[in-house]
Amino acid sequence: MAGQLDSLFKSVASSVVKELGASFDATVTYIRKTDPTYDVATGALTTSDQIYSNLKVPIEFIDSQEQEGREVRKAKLYLTPDLIGNVQPTFEDTIVLEYGEVSTLAGTDRQVQITDIRTYRGGQEYLYIVMVRF
């Protein structure tokens, strides 16, 4: 029974995120930092990024304050594992908000800082709420 509930929650979360995300005039690029590799011969440590672009996800802007003479905004992004390669988000990952033509910030991209990650799961993960500031 638990496996069936997990499958149901995962399916519902994915469906809701895609449906709500489609209504926004913004996209998200999620850049996953992969584990570095070490080349013994050269002594070089190399990293690579896995990029998931043009993601349409719900974004909830929750706060805007002035800090040190500039505006700092906070938002929640709702992601499902299938959108980001079925991996857990980390604080080392990067998210870029890309505003559409209708937005007052049209034509600008904003790299955001991940400040909190909430994982919703049963026997499997089905939803991430990622808190960001920019």
Secondary structure, 3 states (H helix, E strand, C coil): CHHHHHHHHHHHHHHHHHHHHHCCCEEEEEEEECCCEEECCCCEEECCEEEEEEECCCEEEEEEEEECCEEEEEEEEEECHHHHCCCCCCCCCEEEEEECCCCCCCCCEEEEEEEEEEEEECCCEEEEEEEEEC
